[in-house]
Amino acid sequence: MIDRTASVAQGIPSGESRSSRSPFEWNLLHMQILNRSLWVLLSLLTLGVPDASAKVVINEIMYHPPDDRDELQWIELHNTGDQAVNLAGWALVKGVRFTFTNSLSLPPNGFIVIARDRGAFVTHYPNLSPVVGDFAGQLSHGGERIELADPTQKTVDAVEFDDAPPWPTSPDGMSSSLERRIPTSPADDSSQWAPSPLPPVQGAAGTPGQQNAAHTTNLPPILRNLRFPSATPTLPKPVRILADLSDPDGVERCTLFYRVLPIFDPTSERPGSSPSEEETPLPMSRLSGDAQRGTYAAEIPVQPEGRLVRFRLEAHDRAGSVASLPHPHDAHPTWSVLSSAPTNSAAVPFAVLTQHGPAERPGQSIRTMDWSGRRSRRTVVSSEPSRGDATLVYIAPGTAEAQIFDHIRITPRQGGWKVRLQRDQLLNGMITVNVLFESQPRYVLAEHLAFETYRIAGIPTPLSGHWRTWYNGRPVGYHLFVEQPNSSFLRRVQRNPDGDLFKLIWYGGDLIGQHEKKNNPESGHAPLVEAVETLNKNRGSDTWGEIERRFNVPEFVNYYAVSMLIQNWDGFFNNYFLYRSPGADGQWEIIPWDEDKTWGDYDGASPQYDWYGMPLSYGMAGDQPKMKFAERFLGSSGPHGGQMWWRQPGWFSGPLLANPEFRKLFKARLRELLETEFTPEKMEPLFARMERALEPEIRYRATTVSARQRDGSAVDRNETLDASSPPQANLESSLERFQRHMGSFRRQVQFRREFLLKELVRERLP
């Protein structure tokens, strides 16, 4: 009987016995087995079985590049030992996955980058080596655990990072990477990590392939707990700062540095700039504990009313290490408090915008994209600063407690400003807010009413409303605010921000030119082209099945129904965002945008805004320009033929509204809204609420803006008041105009509703 188990265990081919071979053959076989065993042992030794000197660590992480350009994610490894390490068989096994399959030597003190997309990395970081890739998976923007294993599958280093304090927040989409300070110290200690320096212009930065900017051999004092007043006083008073500091070498001294900047200060010679460029030092006293772990305190003296105080700490230990807190590379290089704030007794929030440094140029938020680099990848070229020097102070109605959003960006735009907050401090879920008062006061009213109507219908819609606004210390009256559709908006409306976002622009020429890609530049327009091709297939029920699979049909139905209600004549061909959820089966959705010329308004509209007749066929394929007899006779028409408001059917509205199944749903939803929501009774509370909130703001704007025009201090480019008229006349004309607009909105509901109900009856007839 042959013992197959023993034979295999000894390296003898199964099915053979010792008696089947000669002694010479058996000696030769044993020599071959021995040689093979020695070769395997030597291979394991040379392929990186770790010894005491082989200390490879996770040294730097780019987990959230700006603009959500996740193809630029990467992880850097660093050999802290005194011997080279062959990385063959080493692997990232947690969070993302990558295995070194080839022999690759990492020299002592050497670095190597593992990229998510090596082609995109090399394009963005040229002349950098060694770089390997591509790793599988995607690093979470919210933090996760990463593990590095050697060829024996033993975990040799691991870090579980986060995007919230006490971990640095600047690496979370603000251009910085996450750098390890002392590579040989525990990786899971958040104090061992710091942000890399912010670049002058926004873009994925870091220090890949070289020693970290935050590298040190001795950790400076660590701040464990900072306390200062979060509520803003109504009267100026001292600000007490408490900080817990620890350092095994002992804290030698700690100093608080502060700087005072005007916020509510219309008398400043340089509005929005500091009266002093110098910081004031203030020694901190140890209240309790000892030099290794103690509580320190200082009190910033009383400041004039309406001043912003920026402060930071500088702590020295007895070994000579210095900590500047917050970290100098942080997106928030100081903490901020307000000396006092007015009580907001209005019905709308107060928004105080202050530009401390040089004002940004209009258009500084514009990005251009060019095809370049390996695999024909798009490269984003941006002139946006990575960190701003502006402040928003926000005071909700009925309180004097201010929310301070500091070190933000305020970019001038047509009719106002684009306010860009930091990712770690959002305002009601918003990161970018447009603050507007365009050339016609009606736009400030109509746009918000339009967004409110979309919200009533259940469409994911940007937040909107009105703020009483100051700019660089001077009041500029009520402004409209509108949330910018971006990744924060998508999160707020519970959509995956990894999906594609497009903005439709009418002047782009063709399909691709008219759909500006707002994120994921590397993925291009292929899904968009495919979606439009699907819509234009004339295959009856087959086409409808594809539409249901590829489109969020109820949302598109709601969007076109509301656009029909409010006569959003420019919202079928133009003025919306498109979103496609990630994945091969991602669905398309539509987001309303730029709703100023709605509710009976268009270029050349009657001053009474008494246009109610946009037809039910508008926006669908086959719709033709409508012209009055006199217009035909005189040859007068709008830019697309027909009346001034007529536009060609849109890329999506044309085929969708012409599809029999979609049109049936569209008309049913339109009738439902006309019967349940878009009625004088249901819309009246919305109108009345806006009247109550804004009538005091009309009065405030008329008096303050008129006064500023007379003394030459007006800063709003879009004032509509007559500087030569007395304040009372401006007030009366402003109130009369406001009531006239509100009356026109009420008439729109009444007469537009009547028109559409007749149209629905007419379209059912043969």
C-alpha positions in Angstrom: 0.0 0.0 0.0 1.4 3.4 -1.0 1.2 6.2 1.6 0.4 9.2 -0.7 0.3 11.7 2.1 3.8 10.8 3.3 5.1 10.9 -0.2 3.8 14.3 -1.0 4.9 15.6 2.4 8.5 14.5 1.7 8.4 16.0 -1.8 8.1 12.6 -3.5 5.7 12.7 -6.5 2.4 11.1 -5.6 1.9 7.5 -6.9 5.5 6.4 -6.5 7.2 4.2 -3.9 10.9 4.1 -3.0 11.2 0.7 -4.7 10.2 2.2 -8.1 13.5 4.1 -8.5 17.3 3.3 -8.3 19.4 4.7 -5.4 21.2 7.0 -7.8 17.8 8.4 -9.0 16.7 8.9 -5.4 19.8 10.8 -4.5 19.4 13.0 -7.6 15.8 13.7 -6.6 16.7 14.6 -3.1 19.4 17.0 -4.3 16.8 18.6 -6.6 14.3 19.0 -3.7 17.1 20.4 -1.5 18.1 22.9 -4.1 14.5 24.0 -4.6 14.1 24.5 -0.9 17.3 26.6 -0.6 16.1 28.7 -3.6 12.7 29.3 -2.0 14.5 30.3 1.3 16.9 32.6 -0.4 14.0 34.1 -2.4 12.1 34.9 0.7 15.1 36.5 2.3 15.8 38.7 -0.7 12.1 39.5 -1.3 11.8 41.6 1.9 11.2 39.4 4.9 11.4 42.2 7.4 14.2 42.5 10.0 14.9 45.0 12.7 16.3 47.5 10.2 13.4 47.3 7.6 11.0 49.9 8.9 8.6 51.0 6.1 5.8 53.3 7.2 2.8 55.1 5.8 4.2 58.6 5.7 1.8 60.9 3.7 -1.8 60.6 2.4 -3.7 62.6 -0.2 -7.2 61.4 0.5 -9.3 64.3 -0.7 -7.9 66.4 -3.6 -9.6 69.7 -4.3 -12.6 69.6 -6.7 -13.1 66.0 -5.7 -10.5 65.0 -8.2 -10.1 61.5 -6.7 -8.0 60.3 -9.5 -5.2 62.3 -7.7 -5.4 60.3 -4.5 -2.1 58.8 -3.4 -0.3 57.2 -0.4 3.4 57.7 0.3 5.6 55.0 1.9 8.9 55.9 3.6 11.8 53.6 4.7 12.9 54.8 8.1 15.5 52.1 8.5 19.2 51.9 7.6 18.9 49.1 5.0 17.2 48.9 1.7 14.0 46.9 1.6 12.8 44.9 -1.4 9.0 45.7 -1.6 8.1 42.6 -3.7 5.1 41.0 -1.9 4.4 44.1 0.3 0.8 45.3 0.1 -1.8 47.8 1.1 -4.6 45.6 2.5 -7.1 47.9 4.2 -8.9 50.9 2.9 -7.5 50.5 -0.6 -5.6 47.5 -2.1 -2.3 47.3 -3.9 0.4 44.6 -4.0 4.0 45.1 -5.1 4.4 42.2 -7.6 7.9 43.0 -8.9 11.2 43.4 -7.2 11.6 47.1 -6.2 14.2 48.3 -3.7 13.3 51.1 -1.4 16.6 52.6 -0.1 17.2 53.8 3.4 15.4 57.1 4.0 13.7 56.6 0.6 10.2 57.4 -0.5 7.7 55.8 -2.9 4.2 56.9 -4.0 1.3 54.5 -4.6 -1.1 56.4 -6.8 -4.8 55.7 -7.4 -4.2 56.6 -11.1 -0.6 56.7 -12.0 -1.2 58.5 -15.3 -3.2 61.3 -13.7 -0.6 61.6 -10.9 2.4 61.9 -13.3 0.5 64.6 -15.2 -0.2 66.6 -12.1 3.2 65.9 -10.3 5.7 65.8 -13.2 9.3 64.6 -12.8 8.6 62.7 -9.6 9.7 59.1 -9.1 9.4 56.4 -8.1 5.6 56.2 -8.5 3.6 53.0 -8.8 -0.1 52.3 -9.3 -2.9 51.9 -9.8 -4.3 51.0 -6.4 -7.8 49.5 -6.2 -10.6 51.2 -4.4 -11.0 54.8 -3.3 -9.9 56.6 -0.1 -12.9 57.8 1.9 -13.2 61.6 2.2 -14.4 61.1 5.7 -11.4 59.1 6.9 -10.8 55.3 7.2 -8.1 52.8 8.2 -5.2 52.0 6.0 -2.9 49.0 6.6 0.5 48.1 5.2 1.5 44.4 5.3 4.8 42.7 4.5 5.2 39.5 2.3 4.2 37.3 5.3 0.9 39.3 5.5 2.0 40.8 8.9 0.7 44.3 9.4 3.8 46.5 9.8 2.1 49.9 9.9 -1.5 51.2 10.1 -3.3 54.5 10.5 -7.0 55.3 11.0 -7.3 58.9 10.1 -10.3 61.2 10.2 -11.4 64.5 8.6 -12.6 66.1 11.8 -10.7 67.5 14.9 -8.4 66.5 16.5 -7.2 65.4 13.1 -6.1 68.2 10.7 -9.0 69.3 8.5 -7.1 71.1 5.7 -6.3 67.8 3.9 -10.1 67.4 3.5 -10.4 68.9 0.0 -8.5 72.1 0.7 -5.3 71.3 -1.3 -3.2 69.9 1.6 -2.1 66.3 2.2 -1.9 64.6 5.5 1.8 64.5 6.6 3.4 62.4 9.4 5.5 64.5 11.7 7.8 61.8 13.3 7.7 58.7 11.0 8.8 56.4 13.9 6.1 57.5 16.3 2.6 55.8 16.6 0.6 56.4 13.5 -2.8 56.4 15.1 -2.0 59.5 17.3 -3.6 62.5 15.6 -1.0 64.8 17.1 1.6 63.0 14.9 0.0 64.3 11.7 -0.2 67.8 10.2 -1.3 69.4 7.0 1.2 70.0 4.2 1.7 73.7 3.1 -1.2 75.2 1.2 -0.2 76.2 -2.4 -0.8 79.8 -3.6 -3.4 78.5 -6.0 -5.9 75.8 -5.2 -4.8 72.3 -6.3 -3.6 69.0 -5.0 -0.3 69.7 -3.3 1.6 67.8 -0.6 5.2 66.7 -0.6 5.2 63.4 -2.4 8.6 61.7 -2.9 10.4 64.0 -0.4 10.7 64.7 3.3 7.5 66.0 4.8 7.3 69.8 5.4 5.9 68.9 8.9 8.8 66.5 9.7 10.4 66.9 13.1 12.6 64.8 15.4 10.9 66.1 18.6 7.3 66.8 18.9 6.5 70.3 20.2 3.8 71.0 22.8 0.4 69.6 22.0 -2.9 71.5 22.4 -5.5 69.2 23.9 -8.4 71.6 24.6 -9.0 75.2 23.7 -11.9 77.2 25.3 -13.1 80.6 24.4 -16.6 82.2 24.3 -18.7 80.9 21.4 -21.6 83.3 22.1 -21.0 86.9 20.9 -21.6 89.6 23.6 -23.9 92.5 22.8 -21.4 94.8 24.4 -17.6 94.7 24.2 -15.9 92.9 27.0 -12.6 91.0 27.6 -12.2 87.6 26.0 -10.8 84.9 28.2 -8.8 82.1 26.5 -8.0 78.8 28.2 -5.8 76.1 26.7 -4.6 72.7 27.9 -1.0 72.0 26.8 1.1 68.9 27.2 4.7 68.0 26.4 7.0 65.3 27.9 9.9 67.7 27.8 7.9 70.3 29.7 6.3 73.5 28.4 8.7 76.4 28.9 6.3 79.2 27.9 3.2 80.0 25.9 2.3 83.3 24.3 -1.0 84.4 22.7 -0.8 86.6 19.7 -3.8 88.6 18.6 -4.8 91.1 15.9 -7.9 93.3 15.7 -9.8 94.0 12.4 -12.9 96.1 11.8 -16.2 94.5 10.8 -18.9 97.1 11.5 -16.8 100.1 10.8 -18.0 102.5 8.0 -15.5 105.2 9.2 -12.3 103.2 8.5 -10.0 104.8 5.9 -9.4 101.3 4.4 -12.7 99.4 4.9 -12.1 95.8 5.7 -8.3 96.2 6.4 -6.6 96.0 9.7 -5.5 99.3 11.4 -2.3 97.5 12.3 -0.3 94.8 10.5 1.4 93.8 13.8 0.2 91.1 16.2 0.0 91.9 19.9 1.8 89.4 22.2 0.1 88.4 25.4 1.9 85.9 27.8 -0.3 83.1 29.1 -0.1 82.0 32.7 -0.3 78.4 33.9 -3.4 78.1 36.1 -3.0 74.4 37.1 -1.0 71.2 36.4 2.7 71.2 35.7 5.1 71.8 32.9 4.3 68.3 31.4 0.5 68.8 31.4 -1.1 72.0 32.5 -3.9 74.6 31.8 -2.9 78.0 30.6 -4.9 81.3 30.4 -4.8 84.8 29.0 -7.4 87.5 28.6 -7.6 89.7 25.5 -8.5 93.2 26.6 -11.7 95.0 25.7 -11.9 96.0 22.0 -14.0 98.6 20.3 -17.5 97.6 19.2 -17.9 95.4 16.1 -14.3 94.2 15.9 -13.0 90.8 14.8 -10.2 89.4 16.9 -7.9 86.8 15.3 -5.6 85.0 17.7 -3.1 82.1 17.8 -0.8 80.5 20.3 2.9 79.9 20.3 4.2 77.3 22.8 7.9 76.5 23.5 9.1 73.3 25.2 12.4 72.9 27.2 14.0 70.9 24.3 13.7 73.9 22.0 10.7 72.8 19.9 8.1 75.4 19.0 4.4 74.8 18.3 2.4 77.5 16.4 -1.3 76.7 17.1 -3.3 76.4 14.9 -0.7 74.8 12.6 0.7 77.4 10.1 -0.3 75.2 7.2 -3.9 75.0 8.4 -6.7 76.5 6.3 -7.6 78.3 9.5 -4.3 79.9 10.6 -6.0 81.6 13.6 -9.1 81.3 15.8 -11.6 84.2 15.6 -14.0 85.9 18.0 -16.2 89.0 17.7 -16.0 91.8 20.4 -19.7 92.5 20.1 -22.6 92.2 17.7 -26.0 93.9 17.2 -29.2 92.1 18.1 -31.0 91.0 15.0 -34.7 92.0 15.5 -35.4 91.7 11.8 -37.2 88.8 10.1 -34.2 88.0 7.9 -30.6 87.1 8.9 -27.8 89.6 9.0 -24.8 88.9 6.8 -21.7 91.0 7.3 -19.1 90.4 4.5 -15.6 91.8 5.1 -12.6 91.5 2.7 -9.5 92.0 4.9 -6.7 91.6 2.3 -6.7 92.6 -1.4 -10.0 92.0 -3.0 -10.2 89.0 -5.4 -10.7 89.8 -9.1 -14.0 89.0 -10.8 -13.8 85.7 -12.6 -11.1 84.4 -10.2 -13.3 81.4 -9.5 -13.3 80.3 -13.2 -11.6 77.1 -14.1 -10.5 76.0 -17.6 -9.8 72.5 -18.7 -7.4 71.3 -21.4 -6.7 67.9 -22.7 -3.2 67.0 -21.8 -1.1 64.3 -20.2 -1.0 60.5 -20.4 -4.3 58.9 -21.4 -5.6 62.2 -22.7 -6.7 63.3 -19.2 -8.2 66.6 -18.5 -6.1 68.9 -16.4 -7.9 71.6 -14.4 -6.2 75.0 -14.6 -7.4 77.3 -11.8 -6.5 80.7 -10.5 -8.4 80.3 -7.2 -6.4 81.0 -4.0 -6.3 78.0 -1.7 -7.1 80.1 1.3 -8.9 83.4 1.5 -8.6 86.5 3.8 -12.2 87.4 4.3 -14.9 87.0 6.9 -18.7 86.3 7.0 -20.4 87.2 10.2 -23.9 85.6 10.2 -26.6 86.6 12.8 -29.9 84.7 12.7 -33.1 86.6 13.5 -34.0 87.2 17.1 -30.4 86.8 18.5 -27.1 88.6 18.9 -25.1 85.4 18.8 -23.0 85.5 15.7 -21.6 82.7 13.6 -18.1 83.6 12.4 -16.8 82.1 9.1 -13.2 83.3 8.9 -10.4 82.9 6.4 -13.0 82.4 3.6 -13.1 83.8 0.1 -15.4 86.5 -1.3 -15.3 86.7 -5.1 -17.0 89.5 -6.9 -19.6 88.4 -9.5 -22.3 90.1 -11.5 -24.7 91.7 -9.1 -22.9 90.8 -5.9 -20.5 88.2 -4.6 -19.8 84.5 -4.4 -19.0 83.6 -0.8 -16.9 80.5 -0.4 -16.7 78.9 3.0 -14.3 76.3 4.4 -15.3 72.6 4.1 -15.1 72.1 7.9 -17.6 74.9 8.7 -20.7 75.1 6.6 -23.7 77.5 6.9 -26.9 75.4 7.0 -25.1 72.8 4.9 -23.9 75.3 2.3 -20.3 75.8 1.3 -20.7 78.3 -1.5 -23.4 81.0 -1.5 -24.3 83.6 -4.2 -25.3 86.9 -2.6 -27.1 89.0 -5.2 -28.9 92.3 -5.9 -29.0 92.5 -9.7 -30.1 95.3 -11.9 -33.9 94.9 -11.2 -35.3 94.6 -7.7 -37.9 92.2 -9.1 -35.2 89.6 -9.7 -34.5 89.4 -6.0 -38.2 88.5 -5.4 -39.0 86.3 -8.4 -36.0 84.1 -8.1 -36.7 83.1 -4.5 -40.4 82.6 -5.3 -39.4 80.3 -8.2 -37.1 78.2 -6.0 -39.8 78.0 -3.3 -42.3 76.6 -5.9 -39.8 74.0 -7.0 -39.3 73.0 -3.4 -43.1 72.7 -2.9 -43.2 70.3 -5.8 -40.5 68.1 -4.1 -37.5 68.9 -6.3 -34.0 69.0 -4.8 -33.5 72.7 -5.0 -30.7 75.1 -3.9 -31.5 77.0 -0.7 -32.5 80.6 -1.2 -33.8 83.6 0.8 -32.9 87.1 1.8 -30.2 88.6 4.0 -29.7 92.1 5.3 -26.1 92.6 4.0 -23.1 94.7 4.9 -19.9 94.8 2.8 -16.7 96.1 4.3 -18.5 97.8 7.1 -21.1 99.6 5.0 -24.8 98.5 4.7 -25.9 97.6 1.2 -29.5 96.5 2.1 -31.3 93.3 1.5 -29.8 90.8 -1.0 -30.9 87.5 -2.3 -28.8 84.5 -1.3 -28.8 81.3 -3.4 -26.9 78.1 -2.7 -24.4 77.0 -5.3 -25.0 73.4 -6.7 -21.8 71.5 -5.8 -20.7 68.5 -3.8 -22.0 70.1 -0.5 -25.4 70.7 -2.1 -25.5 67.1 -3.3 -24.8 65.8 0.2 -27.4 68.1 1.7 -30.1 66.7 -0.7 -28.8 63.2 0.0 -27.2 62.6 -3.4 -23.8 60.9 -3.9 -21.3 63.7 -4.5 -19.1 61.3 -6.6 -21.7 61.6 -9.4 -21.2 63.9 -12.4 -22.5 67.5 -12.3 -23.0 69.7 -15.4 -24.1 73.3 -15.8 -26.0 74.2 -18.9 -24.7 77.3 -20.6 -26.6 78.6 -23.7 -23.6 80.0 -25.6 -21.6 76.8 -25.7 -22.5 75.9 -29.3 -23.0 72.1 -29.3 -24.0 69.5 -26.8 -20.6 69.2 -25.1 -19.9 72.9 -25.3 -23.2 73.8 -23.7 -22.8 71.4 -20.8 -19.9 72.6 -18.6 -18.5 69.8 -16.5 -18.3 71.0 -12.8 -16.5 68.0 -11.3 -14.9 64.7 -12.3 -13.1 66.3 -15.2 -11.3 63.0 -16.1 -14.6 61.2 -17.0 -15.6 63.6 -19.8 -19.0 63.9 -21.5 -19.5 60.3 -22.8 -22.4 59.5 -20.5 -24.1 62.8 -21.5 -23.8 62.0 -25.2 -25.1 58.5 -24.7 -28.1 59.8 -22.7 -29.1 62.3 -25.5 -28.7 59.6 -28.1 -31.0 57.4 -26.1 -33.6 60.1 -25.9 -33.6 60.7 -29.6 -34.1 57.0 -30.5 -37.5 56.6 -32.1 -38.4 53.1 -30.8 -41.6 53.6 -29.0 -42.0 51.5 -25.8 -38.3 50.4 -26.0 -37.2 54.1 -25.7 -39.6 54.6 -22.8 -38.0 51.6 -21.0 -34.6 53.1 -21.5 -35.8 56.5 -20.2 -37.2 55.0 -17.1 -33.9 53.2 -16.5 -31.6 56.1 -17.1 -33.6 59.1 -15.8 -35.3 60.0 -12.5 -38.6 60.4 -14.4 -40.6 61.9 -11.4 -38.0 64.6 -10.9 -37.9 65.6 -14.6 -41.7 65.6 -14.7 -41.8 67.9 -11.6 -39.2 70.2 -13.0 -41.0 70.8 -16.3 -44.4 71.1 -14.6 -43.2 73.8 -12.3 -41.3 75.5 -15.1 -44.6 75.6 -17.0 -46.4 77.1 -14.0 -44.0 80.0 -13.5 -43.3 80.5 -17.2 -39.6 79.6 -16.9 -39.2 80.2 -20.6 -35.4 80.1 -20.3 -35.3 76.9 -18.2 -36.1 74.3 -20.9 -33.2 75.3 -23.3 -30.9 76.8 -20.6 -30.5 77.6 -16.9 -30.3 74.3 -15.1 -27.8 71.8 -13.7 -27.7 68.1 -14.6 -26.6 65.4 -12.2 -25.9 61.8 -12.9 -25.5 59.4 -10.0 -22.2 57.3 -10.0 -22.0 53.9 -11.5 -22.9 52.2 -14.8 -26.6 52.4 -14.0 -26.5 56.0 -12.7 -29.7 58.0 -13.2 -29.9 61.6 -14.5 -31.6 64.3 -12.5 -32.2 68.0 -13.1 -31.6 71.0 -10.8 -33.3 74.4 -11.3 -31.0 77.4 -11.6 -31.0 81.2 -12.5 -34.7 81.8 -12.1 -34.7 85.7 -12.1 -36.7 86.2 -15.3 -39.8 84.1 -14.4 -43.4 84.9 -13.3 -44.2 86.8 -16.5 -40.9 88.5 -17.0 -38.8 88.3 -20.2 -36.7 90.7 -22.2 -39.1 93.4 -23.4 -42.0 92.3 -21.1 -44.8 94.6 -20.2 -44.1 96.7 -17.0 -47.3 95.0 -15.6 -45.8 91.5 -16.3 -49.2 90.5 -17.7 -48.0 87.8 -19.9 -49.7 84.5 -19.1 -49.7 82.7 -22.5 -46.6 80.4 -22.7 -48.2 77.4 -24.5 -48.3 73.9 -23.2 -46.3 72.7 -26.2 -43.4 74.9 -25.2 -40.1 73.1 -24.8 -41.1 69.9 -26.6 -39.7 68.7 -29.9 -41.8 70.1 -32.8 -42.8 73.3 -31.0 -42.8 76.2 -33.4 -42.3 80.0 -32.8 -45.4 81.9 -32.0 -45.7 85.3 -33.6 -48.4 88.0 -33.6 -49.7 89.3 -37.0 -47.9 92.6 -36.6 -44.6 90.8 -35.8 -44.9 88.7 -39.0 -45.7 91.8 -41.0 -42.9 93.9 -39.6 -40.4 91.1 -39.5 -39.8 91.6 -35.7 -38.9 88.6 -33.7 -36.7 87.3 -30.8 -33.2 85.8 -31.2 -34.7 82.3 -32.0 -37.6 83.5 -34.1 -41.1 84.1 -32.8 -41.6 86.3 -29.7 -38.7 87.5 -27.5 -39.3 84.7 -25.0 -39.4 81.8 -27.5 -36.5 79.4 -27.4 -35.7 76.2 -29.2 -36.6 72.9 -27.5 -33.7 71.8 -25.2 -31.5 68.8 -25.4 -33.6 67.0 -22.8 -36.9 68.9 -22.8 -37.4 68.3 -26.5 -37.4 64.5 -26.7 -38.8 64.0 -23.1 -41.9 66.2 -23.5 -42.6 64.7 -26.9 -42.4 61.2 -25.6 -46.1 60.0 -25.2 -45.5 58.2 -21.9 -43.5 61.1 -20.4 -46.0 63.7 -21.7 -48.9 61.8 -20.1 -47.1 61.9 -16.7 -46.2 65.6 -17.2 -49.7 66.7 -17.9 -51.1 64.7 -15.0 -48.6 66.2 -12.6 -49.2 69.7 -14.0 -53.0 69.3 -13.4 -52.3 68.0 -9.9 -50.2 71.0 -9.0 -52.8 73.4 -10.5 -55.5 71.8 -8.4 -53.6 71.4 -5.1 -50.6 73.8 -4.9 -50.6 76.5 -7.5 -53.8 78.1 -6.4 -54.4 81.6 -5.0 -55.3 80.1 -1.6 -52.2 77.9 -1.3 -49.7 80.5 -2.7 -51.0 83.4 -0.6 -49.2 82.4 2.6 -45.9 82.4 0.7 -46.6 85.8 -0.7 -47.7 87.2 2.6 -44.7 85.7 4.4 -42.3 87.4 2.0 -44.1 90.7 2.3 -43.9 90.7 6.1 -40.2 89.8 6.0 -39.1 92.2 3.2 -41.2 95.3 3.6 -39.0 96.4 6.6 -36.0 95.6 4.4 -37.4 97.8 1.6 -37.6 100.7 4.1 -34.1 100.0 5.4 -32.5 99.8 2.0 -34.3 102.9 0.7 -33.1 105.0 3.7 -29.5 103.7 4.1 -28.7 103.4 0.4 -30.1 106.9 -0.3 -28.0 108.3 2.5 -24.8 106.6 1.2 -25.4 107.9 -2.3 -25.7 111.4 -1.0 -22.4 111.2 1.0 -20.6 109.4 -1.9 -20.0 106.1 0.0 -22.2 103.8 -2.1 -20.5 100.5 -3.0 -23.3 98.6 -4.7 -22.9 98.7 -8.5 -26.6 98.0 -9.0 -28.3 100.7 -7.0 -31.7 101.7 -8.4 -32.5 104.7 -6.2 -32.3 108.3 -7.3 -29.5 110.0 -5.4 -30.9 113.4 -6.1 -34.3 112.6 -4.6 -35.1 113.1 -0.8 -35.1 109.9 1.3 -38.9 110.0 1.7 -39.4 110.0 -2.1 -37.0 107.1 -2.5 -38.8 105.2 0.3 -42.3 105.8 -1.3 -41.1 104.8 -4.8 -39.4 101.6 -3.4 -42.5 100.6 -1.5 -44.8 101.3 -4.4 -42.6 99.2 -6.7 -42.5 96.4 -4.2 -46.2 96.2 -3.9 -46.6 96.4 -7.7 -44.3 93.3 -8.0 -46.1 91.4 -5.3 -49.5 92.1 -7.0 -48.1 90.9 -10.3 -47.1 87.6 -8.7 -50.6 87.1 -7.4 -52.1 87.8 -10.8 -49.7 85.3 -12.3 -51.1 82.6 -10.1 -54.7 83.5 -11.0 -54.4 84.1 -14.8 -51.6 81.6 -15.6 -53.5 78.9 -13.8 -56.6 79.7 -15.8 -54.6 79.6 -19.1 -53.0 76.2 -18.3 -56.3 74.6 -17.3 -57.8 75.6 -20.7 -54.6 74.3 -22.4 -54.9 71.0 -20.7 -58.5 70.6 -21.9 -57.6 71.7 -25.4 -54.7 69.3 -25.8 -56.9 66.3 -24.9 -59.1 67.1 -28.0 -58.3 65.5 -31.4 
